[in-house]
């Protein structure tokens, strides 16, 4: 099997590539020229790097034919641009360009990275077919990209899998995430400020995410929508307190009073995913956090 990956230097891209290499799968990694994160991608005989921005997908030349196309790349995910309509309109076109590239490279399967943001604010358990009511430009565009790329893949008889990803964490996490912030505060013994953190949340370790995406490509997975998450859902506050306990820090956790405003609550059901790939996430939140702490302690 040979796969092609956009967003190859992202947390998900790197986790997938490592899993592919562990199974002897060839990888064509599309990366931005002069990317600051290029060192994340293993130097390996099975990895071929191709320079390509999202805007290059229509014209990029890939030297080999592939079997599975993974589209992780997405622009404008910062707080400043997350609700910018124009930015995410471009991402919809880039997703369609990726599907066209999948056809040009002979892929029989297209796997796109959607988001839990497509569901909007939910109070109940979230299933793949839960009604979507996105509230941000990011969520709206993810939903549109998934629906339109499915239309294109159907035209080309390419199996289309759209994943709605919940919260993935790990050593490659951005420094701006709540998990990285909390661990820094606990390490330094300084007070950590949080929201009331009463909403339900779900965390999936990056290595498990890489395994899930590998299996979605390797198995005869039916096309459709899949929630990508772990089976560990609980109030966010419990995860924060578990991190503090694992670190052994006496740092103070300061939680804001509960608010009457509606918040996103994440309680995903992954039973259809487990059934499709015959595997379930293996890494507990405690184990994943300990791995992150060990990585943070390295010089």
Buried (B, 14 or more C-beta within 10 A) or exposed (E): BBBBBBBBBBBBBBBBBBBBBEEEBBBBBBBBEEBEBBEBBEEEEBBBBBEBBBEBBEEBEBEEEBBBBBBBBBBBBEEEBBBBEEBBBBBBBBBBBBBBBBBBBBBEBBBBBBBBBBBBEBEEEBBBEBEBEBBBBBBBBBBBBBBBBBEBBEEBEBBBBBBBBBBBBBBBBEEEBBBBBBBEBBBEEEEBEBBBBBBBBBBBBBBBBBBBBBBBBBEEBEBBBBBBBBEBBBBBBBBBBBBBEBBEBEBEBEBEEEEEEEBBBBBBBBEBBBEBBEBBBEBBBEEBBEBBBEEEEEE
